[in-house]
Amino acid sequence: MKNFQIVLVVFFLLILHYAVFYTIPNHFSVFNTMADMQRIILNRRIYLVLIIALSLFSYKRFISKNLKISTAVKATLFSIIVSLNIFYFVEVYFSFKTKSHAVGYSYAGKLWSIKYWNPINANGFRDETFEHNVNNKTIFFIGDSFTEGHGIENIADRYSNIIRKSLSNYNVYNLGVNGIGTKKETDILTLAPIKPNVVFWQYFSNDIDELLPKYGYKFSFTPYNDINTFVQKIVKGSFFFNYIYWAMPHKDAQEYLDALANGLKNKELIQEHLQNCDAIINYCEANKIKLVFIGFPLFVADKKNPFNMHLNFMQQYIDSKLVDKIDVDALTKDLKVEDKVVNNFDPHASRLVNKKIADYILKENKF
């Protein structure tokens, strides 16, 4: 009977280990809904606690009181079990450890999204739901992840929300969507059931992404391709080792960055992109909407980087169109790079940068 109990406990421990370090990480590493990720990570935490409890129970039940096992062997087994349980506790801890990631596929980045990517309003935007006041003027903030607040834990720290808090006589909408380009931003602006009085149009140099496939620039993101298959299994299976792995720089996005750099040099692609930009400019002009262009640089690169060179080109183009603009690079020139970005995983704009932009908008009455 006792042998059967041992076999049963070992069987359950093997099943739990397989789920915790293989099945669940595989499910967690792919793109899931927030609800799915919450369910997956909760299961992992529960299974880890069960492993810890079962291993301690097994030692007490089958080893510590077993007179057939020598003291030396018991001490060795005790050391092994304690060491493993320390590792399991570390895994539990890192299943709560959050840190936003530029692309978002690190486990810490996914955990960050689970915890902070809220609220989501009725229209699907990361923002609060509030009643539109027809007697107030309306401000739209359109753009990509910089507008949506990637890496910003509390939406109250985004420049759009700081403006909203300061301008109680305005309806202020954050319509940012992670990863979108200029054409989709135009759709959001022109298809909105409300016409704004002011539009703050946030721009980043990868807004040309939507045109890259059309001009033959193919790319993919390749996480973990710089380590062998065995090490991949360890890094993908453990939240602790996954965190350690992503604490170091990798070239998982290099193919994308190369495609983007080449796209920025393609005159035909840029010409079509400028036509898409003109759609926003012309729409605002035709509807007597004040337009303010907010150009974000790549903070972690110098001015000769293709991203920043393109932004400089775009700002000159915006000037030629007589559109008001905010030069974020000039506005933050006195800050250290580490103060401009969210963290060393994520080069999006920090809370401090968001605050500087909001203060400048309010001070200069850009609305």
Summary of the structure (lengths in Angstrom):
residues: 367
radius of gyration: 25.8
end to end distance: 78.6
largest distance: 89.7
contacts: 1102
relative contact order: 0.11
helix: 58%
strand: 10%
